[in-house]
Amino acid sequence: MALNYAGGITVYGGAGSAATPGSFAAFALARERFGRASLADVLAPAVAAARDGFELGSAAGSYLQLVGDPLYAFDPVTREAHFQDDTPLGPGDTMTNPDLADTLETIGRRGFSTLYDGELADAVAEHVQREGGLLTRADLAAYTATARPANRTRLGRWDIATNPPPSIGGPVLTTMLRMLAETGTDPAALIDVQTRVLRYREAHLDTAVDLTAAGTALLNGATDDARAALSTSGDTVQVSVVDATGTACSITSSAGYSSGVTVPGTGLVLNNCLGEPELNRLGLHALPPGTRIASNMAPTTARSDDGGLLAIGSPGADRITSALMQVMGRYCLADADLQEGIDAPRLHVQLAGDREVVQHEPDAAIEAALVGRDAVAHPPRAMYFGGVGAAYRSGDGALFAAADPRRAAATAVG
């Protein structure tokens, strides 16, 4: 279906676009390894928000109004939750989801496993199969979360850790940061680094059958080859947290653009990760069951030589890596204030066949670097360029948070 989002995109929705959901399994593993609070206490704020209502932010509300009619209207259960008087809800509207509140309470009592081998698994699989989708009860039962060693790299006085292959986002961000350390962070260098790395991604990662091998090749020895040869989703959220004990956590989670399908009685809106062409470069439904799907997400943590601690990440599809490389370049290399680094004008190199088009916000230095290049200007602090969220602890133990004005965000220090 054609969506009037980000200048116009085509995605696939419906039950056939839903992949096995992995977030709950990942949350369960993270809580098992690092958590202290009970699962019911962890979920209580989400239960209250779903039951009592929450205000739609500017990004979520604007997105829903743009894509509501084609994507959120064909399923009656989805439509009822996201529309009022035949109009999609928008920024500032209050949304409730009592079925989701009940589901989260069930998970709080019985554990995340109920989505994979319990009554929630039955409800999800039966509905997807009834609607003609691919996801089965066996797929849910077979799913496991996997902990992998992080990508590590140095950036100035910072030791950076981000997500490894088979993610695409982590290796691409790591490579961009390594190159920035050599080139600097002026707009011409940003354009050059993005162009070279994204061209390498297009040629070697986007259509790779084995993303783990392809991503590892980029990180381990293929970077120089890439340099010589070369002379984004909508429904994504980011949570960044650090604490006084020296722990940092960065989580990026996405349901894609949404399948538009809600499992009746659960409040669970299914993802459309099998229906996003940018994540399925080999073709829709081309990968065998059990394959980990490509991801642009790049949740990142870092520790500085003086004991500083950073957790950072962003939504924004293929703009995730370009947003993070600019913010981290300014903060970790140029010693800019983190909030100022997030607020600063951004650019993103978009590949268009043999051409590169630089999407950018207004800025004299950026515009000077665009002479002779194809470019598209956006308004200041445009949603298109992601929504970086960061939490950090200084070397002396003071806690801070920084949020992106381009999307709805919240910060707290306690």
C-alpha positions as a printed Julia matrix, in Angstrom:
414×3 Matrix{Float64}:
   0.0     0.0    0.0
   1.11    3.56  -0.72
   1.59    5.71   2.38
   1.82    9.48   2.44
   4.81    9.39   4.78
   8.39   10.61   4.31
   7.5    11.93   0.87
   5.64    8.77  -0.13
   6.58    5.13   0.48
   5.19    1.7   -0.4
   4.91   -0.98   2.28
   2.93   -4.18   2.73
   0.51   -4.69   5.61
  -2.02   -7.28   6.69
  -1.47  -10.56   8.54
   0.98  -11.83   5.92
   3.42   -9.02   6.79
   3.79  -10.05  10.46
   7.07  -11.63  11.58
   7.62  -13.45  14.86
   7.65  -10.74  17.59
  10.96  -10.74  19.43
  10.8    -7.79  21.81
   9.06   -9.59  24.67
  11.61  -12.42  24.57
  14.43   -9.86  24.63
  12.86   -8.02  27.57
  12.54  -11.32  29.44
  16.22  -12.15  28.89
  17.33   -8.66  29.92
  15.25   -8.77  33.08
  16.55  -12.24  33.94
  20.15  -11.05  33.63
  19.93   -7.53  35.06
  16.49   -6.88  36.57
  15.56   -6.44  40.23
  11.92   -5.32  40.24
   9.05   -7.78  39.83
   7.64   -8.13  36.34
   4.29   -6.76  37.54
   6.02   -3.64  38.85
   7.99   -3.23  35.62
   4.79   -3.34  33.56
   2.6    -1.27  35.93
   3.23    2.14  34.27
   2.4     0.71  30.83
  -0.74   -0.93  32.21
  -1.87    2.37  33.72
  -1.18    4.3   30.5
  -3.09    1.78  28.37
  -6.06    1.66  30.75
  -6.31    5.3   31.84
  -5.22    6.85  28.55
  -2.18    8.66  27.22
  -1.74   11.71  25.03
  -0.47   11.07  21.52
   2.75   12.94  20.87
   3.49   15.01  17.81
   5.33   12.26  15.91
   2.9     9.4   16.67
  -0.15   11.56  16.08
   1.14   13.01  12.83
   2.11    9.55  11.57
  -1.32    8.15  12.41
  -3.05   10.95  10.55
  -0.83   10.44   7.5
  -1.24    6.66   7.27
  -4.48    6.04   9.17
  -6.82    5.56   6.23
  -4.79    3.01   4.24
  -3.09    1.21   7.15
  -5.22    1.48  10.3
  -8.72    1.39   8.85
  -9.18   -1.99   7.12
  -9.11   -4.02  10.35
 -12.22   -3.2   12.45
 -10.49   -3.75  15.81
  -7.53   -1.57  14.81
  -9.84    1.08  13.42
 -11.9     1.29  16.59
  -8.81    1.95  18.71
  -7.18    4.5   16.4
 -10.09    6.49  14.95
 -12.72    8.85  16.31
 -15.73    9.77  14.16
 -14.08    8.32  11.04
 -10.96   10.46  11.56
  -7.58    9.12  12.71
  -6.5    10.36  16.12
  -3.81   13.02  16.02
  -1.33   14.94  18.17
  -2.76   15.8   21.57
  -5.63   13.3   21.37
  -6.03   10.82  24.21
  -5.8     7.14  23.34
  -6.74    4.17  25.51
  -6.27    0.44  25.01
  -7.96   -1.54  27.82
  -7.39   -4.86  26.04
  -3.66   -4.18  26.0
  -3.79   -3.27  29.7
  -5.37   -6.67  30.41
  -2.73   -8.41  28.27
   0.13   -6.7   30.09
  -1.41   -7.65  33.44
  -1.56  -11.26  32.25
   2.11  -11.1   31.27
   2.9    -9.6   34.68
   1.33  -12.63  36.38
   2.43  -15.41  34.02
   5.61  -14.09  32.44
   6.61  -13.12  28.92
   6.56  -16.78  27.91
   2.76  -16.7   27.61
   3.25  -14.9   24.27
   5.4   -17.78  23.01
   3.97  -20.93  24.54
   0.81  -19.91  26.41
  -2.65  -18.52  25.85
  -1.42  -15.34  24.15
   0.56  -17.45  21.69
  -2.63  -19.36  20.88
  -4.58  -16.14  20.31
  -1.91  -14.57  18.08
  -1.25  -17.67  15.95
  -4.92  -18.54  15.5
  -5.79  -15.02  14.37
  -2.83  -14.7   11.99
  -3.63  -18.06  10.4
  -7.31  -17.18  10.13
  -6.38  -13.95   8.33
  -4.09  -15.72   5.86
  -0.74  -14.92   7.46
   2.38  -17.04   7.86
   3.11  -16.89  11.59
   2.34  -20.17  13.38
   2.22  -21.47  16.94
   5.41  -23.41  16.17
   7.18  -20.21  15.09
   6.31  -18.55  18.39
   7.37  -21.57  20.45
  10.7   -21.83  18.62
  11.7   -18.18  19.08
  14.57  -17.37  21.46
  16.34  -14.14  22.24
  20.1   -14.19  21.7
  22.73  -12.21  23.6
  25.73  -11.28  21.43
  29.0    -9.46  22.2
  28.79   -5.79  21.22
  30.72   -4.07  18.46
  33.47   -2.05  20.16
  35.38    0.91  18.77
  37.23    3.97  20.04
  36.0     7.48  19.31
  38.21   10.11  20.87
  38.32    9.38  24.6
  35.25    7.13  24.38
  34.93    3.35  24.23
  31.8     2.8   22.11
  29.66   -0.36  22.15
  26.79   -0.92  19.72
  24.76   -3.88  18.43
  26.58   -6.51  16.33
  25.63   -8.49  13.19
  23.16   -9.7   12.0
  22.01   -6.12  12.67
  22.94   -3.79   9.83
  22.61   -0.6   11.89
  25.33   -1.41  14.43
  28.09   -2.34  11.94
  27.22    0.62   9.69
  27.3     3.06  12.62
  30.57    1.58  13.91
  32.19    1.98  10.5
  30.95    5.55  10.15
  32.34    6.45  13.57
  35.73    4.89  12.79
  35.94    6.95   9.61
  34.78   10.15  11.36
  37.67    9.78  13.79
  39.97   10.23  10.78
  38.03   12.79   8.72
  36.5    15.13  11.28
  32.88   16.24  11.56
  32.48   19.12   9.11
  29.54   18.77   6.65
  31.72   17.77   3.69
  33.22   14.94   5.75
  29.77   13.83   6.96
  28.53   13.64   3.37
  31.61   11.75   2.22
  31.53    9.19   5.06
  27.8     8.56   4.72
  28.06    8.17   0.94
  30.93    5.71   1.06
  29.55    3.56   3.86
  25.98    3.52   2.53
  27.2     2.58  -0.95
  29.12   -0.3    0.62
  25.99   -1.29   2.54
  23.92   -1.22  -0.65
  26.41   -3.43  -2.5
  27.37   -5.9    0.23
  24.85   -5.93   3.1
  21.36   -5.15   1.82
  21.14   -8.28  -0.33
  23.34  -10.57   1.76
  21.86  -13.96   2.62
  24.15  -14.29   5.65
  23.94  -10.94   7.44
  26.21  -12.1   10.24
  29.04  -12.88   7.84
  28.48   -9.73   5.77
  28.37   -7.46   8.82
  31.43   -9.1   10.34
  33.32   -8.65   7.07
  32.55   -4.93   7.17
  33.85   -4.67  10.73
  36.85   -6.98  10.45
  39.11   -5.95   7.63
  36.65   -4.99   4.9
  36.51   -1.34   5.94
  39.68   -0.38   4.06
  38.45   -2.24   0.99
  35.18   -0.36   1.24
  36.98    2.95   1.4
  39.06    2.17  -1.66
  36.12    0.91  -3.65
  33.84    3.75  -2.72
  36.22    6.71  -3.29
  15.83    3.78   6.63
  10.68    2.71  10.26
   7.95    4.58  11.29
   6.85    2.83  14.52
  10.14    2.84  16.41
  10.93    4.02  19.94
  14.16    4.62  21.84
  14.81    4.41  25.6
  18.2     5.45  27.01
  19.02    5.07  30.73
  22.09    5.36  32.96
  22.22    5.01  36.73
  24.48    6.1   39.55
  25.99    2.62  39.87
  27.59    2.79  36.42
  25.08    0.81  34.37
  23.94    2.05  30.96
  21.07    0.67  28.9
  19.96    1.62  25.38
  16.91   -0.03  23.82
  15.51    0.56  20.33
  12.29   -1.29  19.55
  10.16   -1.27  16.42
   6.96   -2.73  15.02
   7.84   -1.49  11.54
   5.18    0.68   9.95
   2.55   -1.67  11.54
   0.65   -4.46   9.83
  -2.62   -2.72  10.67
  -3.87   -5.98  12.25
  -4.89   -6.23  15.91
  -5.35   -9.61  17.6
  -8.92   -9.38  18.98
  -9.17   -9.23  22.76
  -5.45   -8.6   23.29
  -4.76   -5.04  22.13
  -1.65   -6.35  20.37
  -1.09   -4.66  17.0
   1.12   -6.9   14.87
   4.33   -5.74  13.21
   4.87   -5.65   9.43
   8.57   -6.6    9.38
   8.0    -9.11   6.57
   6.31   -6.34   4.58
   9.01   -3.68   4.62
  10.91   -3.74   1.3
  13.9    -1.94   2.88
  14.33   -4.84   5.34
  13.71   -7.56   2.74
  16.02   -6.63  -0.15
  16.0   -10.2   -1.48
  12.22  -10.03  -1.89
   9.19  -10.34   0.34
   8.88  -13.77   1.99
  12.16  -14.84   0.35
  13.99  -15.73   3.57
  13.53  -19.15   5.21
  11.7   -19.37   8.56
  13.98  -18.69  11.51
  16.09  -16.07   9.71
  16.86  -12.92  11.71
  15.56   -9.96   9.7
  17.78   -7.0    8.87
  17.56   -4.01  11.17
  18.62   -0.37  10.97
  18.48    0.02  14.74
  21.71    0.89  16.56
  21.25    1.23  20.35
  24.61    2.31  21.75
  26.4     2.7   25.07
  29.79    4.24  25.77
  32.28    4.86  28.56
  34.85    7.65  28.58
  38.39    7.56  29.92
  37.38    9.79  32.85
  34.51    7.5   33.9
  31.7     9.19  31.99
  28.84    6.97  30.85
  26.49    7.35  27.85
  23.4     5.56  26.56
  22.11    6.78  23.2
  19.95    5.71  20.27
  17.3     6.86  17.82
  14.31    5.83  15.75
  14.25    6.84  12.1
  14.72    3.87   9.72
  17.84    4.41   7.59
  18.36    7.84   9.2
  19.2     6.15  12.53
  22.87    5.64  11.72
  23.34    9.04  10.09
  21.67   10.81  13.04
  23.77    8.97  15.62
  27.05    9.43  13.76
  26.47   13.2   13.67
  25.45   13.54  17.31
  28.2    11.24  18.6
  30.77   12.85  16.35
  29.98   16.26  17.8
  29.86   15.01  21.38
  32.67   12.45  21.46
  35.1    14.08  19.02
  34.32   17.8   19.09
  33.35   17.94  22.8
  30.08   19.72  22.05
  27.39   19.8   24.72
  25.22   16.71  24.14
  21.95   18.62  23.91
  23.53   21.11  21.52
  24.84   18.19  19.46
  21.32   16.74  19.23
  19.77   20.11  18.38
  22.3    20.94  15.65
  21.18   20.82  11.98
  21.46   17.41  10.33
  21.99   15.93   6.9
  21.36   12.49   5.45
  22.67   11.02   2.21
  19.89    9.2    0.37
  20.97    6.83  -2.39
  18.99    7.16  -5.62
  20.4     4.75  -8.18
  23.73    6.14  -9.31
  22.99    9.48  -7.65
  23.2    10.65  -4.06
  20.66   13.15  -2.78
  21.55   15.03   0.4
  18.52   15.63   2.58
  19.3    18.46   4.99
  18.06   21.01   7.47
  18.83   24.73   7.06
  22.44   25.55   7.89
  25.01   27.76   6.18
  27.9    25.3    6.61
  25.85   22.4    5.26
  24.61   24.45   2.32
  28.18   25.48   1.46
  29.14   21.79   1.24
  26.21   21.09  -1.1
  27.44   23.15  -4.05
  27.2    20.94  -7.13
  25.24   18.21  -5.32
  21.63   17.11  -5.55
  19.92   18.26  -2.37
  16.5    18.51  -0.74
  15.89   21.09   2.0
  13.7    20.31   5.01
  12.38   22.68   7.67
  14.41   23.08  10.87
  14.36   20.1   13.23
  12.33   17.92  10.88
  10.91   14.6   12.09
  12.54   12.93   9.06
  15.98   13.07  10.7
  15.16   10.8   13.64
  14.7    11.39  17.34
  17.93   10.9   19.28
  17.51   10.23  22.99
  20.44   10.1   25.4
  21.18    9.7   29.09
  24.63   10.26  30.52
  26.58   10.34  33.75
  29.6    12.57  34.05
  32.88   11.33  35.45
  32.04   12.89  38.83
  28.69   11.04  39.01
  26.23   13.77  37.97
  23.26   12.49  35.9
  21.85   14.22  32.82
  19.4    13.52  30.0
  18.97   14.97  26.52
  16.12   14.6   24.02
  15.53   15.44  20.38
  13.08   18.27  19.61
  12.35   16.61  16.26
  10.03   14.05  17.87
   7.98   13.71  21.04
  10.27   12.84  23.92
  10.51   12.89  27.7
  13.46   13.1   30.06
  13.78   12.6   33.8
  16.6    12.67  36.32
  16.01   11.21  39.75
